Amino acid sequence: MIVVLDTNVVLQALNQRHSFACILQAWYAGRFVWALSTDILLEYQEIVTRISGVERWRSLERLLDLAATYAGNVQQVSPSFFFRTISADRDDDKFADCAITVNADYIVTSDMHFRPLIGSGYRPQPIRSEAFIDQFLTQSRE
């Protein structure tokens, strides 16, 4: 499964005490591939550094580098076409463009701006973090 993580999800998942921390743990365990573009990485760097500090960003950057090198669960893409699917917030287009280019399964986000992707004909569908955890990361489902 290939997933694009919105910045709001990454920020929360970096906190080991947050319920979203299991998303990064599952990724690191190889349960899904994290798709990224340069534009997404730049946004992660900007926001994580501003909110959590440069050391938190450097830790995430090292983790991504290690995973890309040794685990193969990072896929970097360079979208050559801009789909312009998120008209409510053009800054979110970078996530949709990456997801469409890599043919991702999901964009994990809490942002309602991604709703135009639902039923749009593009494969990547937005999914809330809680639903992603419940559907794909919960170990025992009854």
Secondary structure, DSSP 4 states (H G I P E B T S, - for coil): -EEEE-HHHHHHHTSTTSTTHHHHHHHHTTSSEEEEEHHHHHHHHHHHHHHH-HHHHHHHHHHHHHIIIII--EEEE--SS-----TT-GGGHHHHHHHHHHT-SEEE-S-GGGGGGTTSS-S-EEE-HHHHIIIII-S---
